[in-house]
Amino acid sequence: MFSQAIKNMQEREGYPSLAGPELDAFIESNHDVVLVFAEGMKPIPEADDLAVILPELMNAFAGKFAVAVVPFPAHREMKLRYHFLKIPTLVFLRGGEYVGAITGIRDWSDYLEDVQMILAAEPSEPPPMFAPDENASAPAH
């Protein structure tokens, strides 16, 4: 369940909550998309910050992106598809393809810089998910 701050943002900004075929259709019908992952099994206080940050970010980029909020039950599939682990995360897509992600809460200037880099990037495969090898030794210094 989304926090009240996220629900209020969705209502105020008109960002739909989508999963499954509806999410896929949304991605297909919009060229530039931001998927918002702001929900966990337990409340995630940092996610509430997105209720303020995201609308301002979308205003700063003149409505360049269509926004959909992804509910928690769909997170597992999306984490595997776009290779992120932490919540909150914003995943950016262009033409249905991965362009980049912003994970966690950042300073405003970092958001602006990161989105500029994402806008300039070509679609690519998401970065590999890293699972530390418990048997690996630490590098020597």
Backbone as JSON, one array per atom type, in Angstrom:
{
  "sequence": "MFSQAIKNMQEREGYPSLAGPELDAFIESNHDVVLVFAEGMKPIPEADDLAVILPELMNAFAGKFAVAVVPFPAHREMKLRYHFLKIPTLVFLRGGEYVGAITGIRDWSDYLEDVQMILAAEPSEPPPMFAPDENASAPAH",
  "N": [[0.84, -1.19, 0.0], [0.52, 2.22, -0.81], [2.03, 5.11, 0.67], [0.36, 7.85, 2.31], [1.34, 10.29, 1.36], [2.38, 9.61, -1.17], [0.04, 8.7, -2.41], [-1.43, 11.11, -2.38], [0.18, 12.64, -4.1], [-0.14, 11.21, -6.49], [-2.87, 11.59, -6.96], [-3.02, 14.41, -7.14], [-1.25, 14.96, -9.27], [-2.03, 13.23, -11.24], [-0.79, 10.79, -11.77], [-0.84, 7.51, -12.75], [-1.37, 4.34, -11.07], [0.07, 1.43, -11.96], [0.33, -1.93, -13.2], [1.37, -5.09, -14.59], [-0.3, -6.03, -17.63], [-1.48, -3.51, -18.09], [0.52, -1.72, -17.34], [2.51, -2.42, -19.18], [1.19, -1.63, -21.55], [1.01, 1.13, -21.1], [3.73, 1.82, -21.12], [4.33, 1.16, -23.77], [2.74, 3.01, -25.1], [3.78, 5.5, -24.59], [6.51, 7.58, -25.27], [8.75, 8.55, -23.7], [9.27, 7.53, -20.46], [8.82, 7.46, -16.92], [9.14, 5.21, -14.39], [7.93, 4.74, -11.2], [9.04, 3.53, -8.18], [8.08, 3.18, -5.1], [7.29, 1.89, -2.81], [7.11, -0.51, -0.19], [7.2, -3.6, 1.71], [7.08, -2.71, 4.26], [6.6, 0.62, 5.58], [8.47, 3.1, 3.82], [10.28, 5.64, 4.63], [11.88, 7.47, 3.07], [10.71, 7.29, 0.61], [8.48, 8.89, 0.68], [9.54, 11.38, 0.23], [9.7, 11.51, -2.5], [7.2, 12.31, -3.25], [7.26, 15.02, -3.2], [9.57, 15.66, -4.64], [9.39, 14.39, -7.23], [7.17, 15.61, -8.79], [8.25, 18.21, -9.02], [10.6, 17.66, -10.39], [9.58, 16.68, -12.79], [8.34, 19.01, -13.67], [10.61, 20.6, -14.03], [11.67, 19.46, -16.27], [9.84, 20.0, -18.17], [7.49, 18.36, -18.53], [8.47, 16.21, -19.97], [8.43, 13.47, -19.58], [6.19, 10.69, -19.26], [4.55, 9.5, -16.39], [4.33, 6.7, -14.28], [3.26, 5.0, -11.41], [4.4, 2.2, -9.77], [2.88, -0.48, -8.2], [3.61, -2.31, -5.15], [3.24, -5.25, -5.36], [4.05, -5.75, -8.0], [6.72, -5.18, -8.04], [8.77, -7.17, -7.83], [8.94, -8.49, -10.36], [9.6, -6.25, -11.93], [12.01, -5.42, -10.76], [13.67, -7.51, -11.48], [13.57, -7.19, -14.24], [14.63, -4.6, -14.68], [16.86, -4.41, -13.09], [17.34, -3.32, -10.35], [17.65, -2.72, -6.83], [17.07, -1.21, -4.56], [14.62, 0.79, -2.85], [13.41, 4.04, -2.61], [13.15, 4.07, -6.22], [13.6, 5.47, -9.42], [12.9, 4.58, -12.64], [13.91, 5.08, -15.89], [12.66, 5.06, -19.16], [12.88, 4.81, -22.71], [11.1, 4.72, -25.6], [10.22, 2.26, -24.76], [12.51, 1.0, -23.93], [15.2, 0.53, -21.61], [16.82, 3.29, -20.14], [17.99, 4.51, -17.96], [18.4, 4.83, -14.35], [17.48, 6.23, -11.21], [18.33, 5.86, -8.0], [17.3, 5.87, -4.63], [17.25, 8.79, -2.46], [18.29, 11.99, -3.41], [20.37, 14.98, -3.6], [18.92, 17.98, -4.9], [20.34, 19.15, -7.07], [21.79, 16.96, -7.94], [19.75, 15.3, -8.91], [18.9, 16.85, -11.11], [21.23, 16.85, -12.7], [21.57, 14.08, -13.12], [19.21, 13.4, -14.54], [19.59, 14.93, -16.84], [21.82, 13.56, -17.91], [20.62, 11.1, -18.37], [18.73, 11.81, -20.29], [20.44, 12.35, -22.4], [21.49, 9.89, -22.92], [21.72, 6.79, -24.73], [19.34, 4.17, -25.28], [19.82, 1.13, -23.47], [20.97, -2.04, -22.18], [19.9, -2.82, -18.87], [22.08, -2.18, -16.05], [24.23, -4.82, -14.83], [23.0, -6.94, -12.24], [24.43, -7.07, -9.08], [25.64, -9.56, -7.06], [27.28, -10.16, -4.21], [30.04, -12.36, -3.93], [30.3, -14.66, -1.49], [32.48, -16.2, -0.97], [34.63, -14.93, -2.03], [37.72, -13.27, -1.59], [38.77, -10.26, 0.07], [40.14, -7.54, -1.82], [43.68, -7.07, -2.03], [45.57, -4.49, -0.48]],
  "CA": [[0.0, 0.0, 0.0], [1.29, 3.45, -0.89], [1.86, 6.07, 1.76], [-0.59, 8.93, 2.0], [2.03, 11.3, 0.56], [2.44, 9.13, -2.55], [-1.35, 8.73, -2.91], [-1.78, 12.51, -2.65], [0.91, 13.05, -5.3], [-0.79, 10.59, -7.63], [-4.15, 12.26, -7.18], [-2.76, 15.79, -7.54], [-0.52, 15.02, -10.54], [-2.63, 12.33, -12.22], [0.09, 9.66, -12.08], [-1.57, 6.26, -12.5], [-0.75, 3.17, -10.45], [-0.1, 0.42, -13.01], [1.11, -3.16, -13.18], [0.97, -6.1, -15.56], [-0.57, -5.6, -19.01], [-1.76, -2.08, -18.14], [1.82, -1.05, -17.3], [3.14, -2.64, -20.48], [0.5, -0.78, -22.52], [1.42, 2.5, -20.8], [5.11, 1.95, -21.61], [4.28, 1.13, -25.23], [2.03, 4.16, -25.67], [4.48, 6.74, -24.26], [7.91, 7.49, -25.71], [9.64, 8.7, -22.54], [8.52, 7.1, -19.29], [9.45, 7.26, -15.61], [8.43, 4.29, -13.51], [8.21, 5.09, -9.82], [8.99, 2.44, -7.22], [8.1, 3.94, -3.84], [6.5, 1.15, -1.85], [7.7, -1.74, 0.28], [6.35, -4.35, 2.64], [6.95, -1.79, 5.39], [6.76, 2.0, 5.11], [9.81, 3.55, 3.46], [10.17, 7.1, 4.81], [12.48, 8.22, 1.97], [9.81, 7.27, -0.54], [7.58, 10.05, 0.77], [10.21, 12.54, -0.36], [9.39, 11.54, -3.94], [5.92, 13.01, -3.45], [7.62, 16.42, -3.43], [10.63, 15.74, -5.63], [9.02, 13.96, -8.58], [6.46, 16.64, -9.56], [9.19, 19.3, -9.32], [11.51, 17.15, -11.42], [8.83, 16.64, -14.05], [8.19, 20.4, -14.09], [11.92, 21.08, -14.48], [11.91, 18.91, -17.59], [8.7, 20.4, -19.01], [6.59, 17.27, -18.87], [9.14, 15.34, -20.96], [8.18, 12.07, -19.28], [4.94, 10.2, -18.69], [4.9, 8.89, -15.12], [3.45, 5.67, -13.7], [3.7, 4.49, -10.12], [4.27, 0.75, -9.81], [2.56, -0.99, -6.87], [4.55, -3.28, -4.59], [3.18, -6.62, -5.88], [4.73, -5.84, -9.3], [8.13, -4.82, -7.91], [9.69, -8.28, -8.06], [9.13, -8.64, -11.8], [10.27, -5.06, -12.46], [13.4, -5.44, -10.28], [14.39, -8.45, -12.34], [13.63, -6.63, -15.6], [15.44, -3.37, -14.76], [18.06, -4.61, -12.26], [17.54, -2.42, -9.22], [17.35, -3.39, -5.56], [16.66, -0.29, -3.5], [13.42, 1.62, -2.98], [12.76, 4.38, -3.87], [13.89, 4.09, -7.48], [12.95, 5.96, -10.64], [13.45, 3.93, -13.82], [13.63, 5.87, -17.09], [12.58, 4.29, -20.39], [12.62, 5.55, -23.96], [10.64, 3.76, -26.6], [10.09, 0.97, -24.09], [13.82, 0.46, -23.57], [15.87, 1.08, -20.44], [17.78, 4.36, -20.39], [18.72, 4.77, -16.72], [17.64, 4.78, -13.1], [17.95, 7.01, -10.08], [17.97, 5.12, -6.81], [17.45, 6.6, -3.37], [16.96, 10.23, -2.45], [19.51, 12.75, -3.73], [20.25, 16.43, -3.61], [18.22, 18.47, -6.09], [21.28, 19.34, -8.18], [22.12, 15.62, -8.43], [18.63, 14.87, -9.75], [18.94, 17.58, -12.38], [22.37, 16.35, -13.46], [21.31, 12.69, -13.51], [18.19, 13.36, -15.59], [20.25, 15.44, -18.06], [22.63, 12.47, -18.45], [19.68, 10.09, -18.87], [18.17, 12.33, -21.55], [21.48, 12.27, -23.43], [21.91, 8.5, -23.08], [21.04, 5.88, -25.65], [18.81, 2.99, -24.6], [20.8, 0.07, -23.27], [20.57, -3.06, -21.21], [20.12, -2.37, -17.5], [23.36, -2.65, -15.53], [24.09, -6.13, -14.22], [22.74, -6.98, -10.8], [25.62, -7.58, -8.42], [25.46, -10.34, -5.84], [28.63, -10.42, -3.75], [30.44, -13.75, -3.72], [30.7, -14.79, -0.09], [33.76, -16.91, -0.91], [35.69, -14.08, -2.57], [38.49, -12.56, -0.59], [38.89, -8.83, -0.15], [41.35, -7.22, -2.58], [44.83, -6.65, -1.24], [45.89, -3.05, -0.62]],
  "C": [[0.89, 1.26, 0.0], [1.03, 4.32, 0.33], [0.86, 7.14, 1.33], [0.06, 10.01, 1.14], [2.1, 10.88, -0.91], [1.04, 9.13, -3.16], [-1.76, 10.15, -3.25], [-1.09, 13.01, -3.91], [0.22, 12.48, -6.54], [-2.1, 11.3, -7.97], [-3.95, 13.66, -7.74], [-2.17, 15.86, -8.95], [-1.12, 14.12, -11.63], [-1.75, 11.17, -12.63], [-0.64, 8.36, -11.77], [-0.72, 5.23, -11.75], [-1.01, 2.0, -11.39], [0.81, -0.77, -12.8], [0.61, -4.06, -14.31], [0.73, -5.54, -16.95], [-0.86, -4.1, -19.13], [-0.46, -1.28, -18.12], [2.53, -1.21, -18.64], [2.51, -1.77, -21.57], [0.89, 0.68, -22.33], [2.82, 2.76, -21.36], [5.12, 2.01, -23.13], [3.67, 2.39, -25.83], [2.69, 5.5, -25.35], [5.95, 6.59, -24.61], [8.89, 7.54, -24.55], [8.83, 8.48, -21.27], [9.41, 7.09, -18.06], [8.56, 6.32, -14.83], [8.89, 4.56, -12.09], [8.01, 3.87, -8.94], [9.18, 3.06, -5.84], [7.4, 3.21, -2.71], [7.24, -0.12, -1.45], [6.73, -2.49, 1.17], [6.09, -3.54, 3.91], [7.08, -0.37, 4.84], [8.23, 2.35, 4.86], [9.79, 5.08, 3.52], [10.75, 7.92, 3.65], [11.55, 8.29, 0.77], [8.85, 8.45, -0.52], [8.21, 11.3, 0.2], [9.93, 12.65, -1.85], [8.09, 12.28, -4.23], [6.15, 14.5, -3.7], [8.58, 16.54, -4.61], [10.14, 15.46, -7.05], [8.22, 15.01, -9.35], [7.37, 17.82, -9.93], [10.16, 18.89, -10.43], [10.82, 17.12, -12.78], [8.57, 18.06, -14.57], [9.5, 20.95, -14.65], [12.23, 20.59, -15.89], [10.67, 19.01, -18.47], [7.82, 19.24, -19.45], [7.15, 16.31, -19.89], [8.74, 13.88, -20.81], [6.74, 11.83, -18.86], [5.34, 9.39, -17.45], [3.85, 7.85, -14.73], [4.08, 5.19, -12.41], [3.4, 2.99, -10.1], [4.0, 0.23, -8.4], [3.5, -2.14, -6.45], [4.43, -4.69, -5.17], [3.9, -6.8, -7.22], [6.23, -5.57, -9.21], [9.07, -5.97, -8.27], [9.99, -8.44, -9.55], [9.93, -7.46, -12.37], [11.73, -4.99, -11.99], [14.24, -6.38, -11.13], [14.56, -7.9, -13.75], [14.63, -5.48, -15.69], [16.62, -3.35, -13.81], [18.29, -3.53, -11.21], [17.11, -3.16, -7.96], [16.71, -2.47, -4.54], [15.39, 0.46, -3.86], [13.68, 2.87, -2.15], [13.73, 4.35, -5.06], [12.99, 4.67, -8.57], [13.65, 5.29, -11.81], [12.97, 4.71, -15.04], [13.7, 4.97, -18.32], [12.36, 5.22, -21.57], [12.26, 4.53, -25.02], [10.54, 2.35, -26.03], [11.39, 0.35, -23.63], [14.43, 1.22, -22.4], [16.87, 2.16, -20.86], [18.59, 4.65, -19.13], [17.8, 4.68, -15.52], [18.3, 5.7, -12.09], [17.41, 6.31, -8.84], [18.23, 5.95, -5.57], [17.06, 8.06, -3.53], [18.29, 10.97, -2.58], [19.29, 14.23, -3.49], [19.6, 16.85, -4.92], [19.16, 18.6, -7.28], [21.7, 17.99, -8.77], [21.0, 15.07, -9.31], [18.69, 15.54, -11.11], [20.06, 17.07, -13.28], [22.11, 14.93, -13.97], [20.28, 12.61, -14.63], [18.76, 13.9, -16.9], [21.07, 14.33, -18.71], [21.73, 11.38, -19.04], [19.08, 10.53, -20.2], [19.17, 12.21, -22.7], [21.89, 10.84, -23.75], [21.1, 7.78, -24.15], [20.44, 4.73, -24.84], [19.85, 1.89, -24.55], [20.2, -1.01, -22.38], [20.74, -2.46, -19.81], [21.47, -2.88, -17.0], [23.18, -4.01, -14.87], [23.78, -6.0, -12.72], [23.95, -7.64, -10.17], [25.22, -8.33, -7.16], [26.86, -10.71, -5.35], [28.86, -11.91, -3.53], [30.99, -13.88, -2.31], [32.07, -15.46, 0.04], [34.92, -16.07, -1.42], [36.41, -13.37, -1.45], [38.55, -11.09, -0.94], [40.16, -8.55, -0.94], [42.46, -6.74, -1.67], [45.1, -5.17, -1.49], [47.35, -2.86, -0.76]]
}
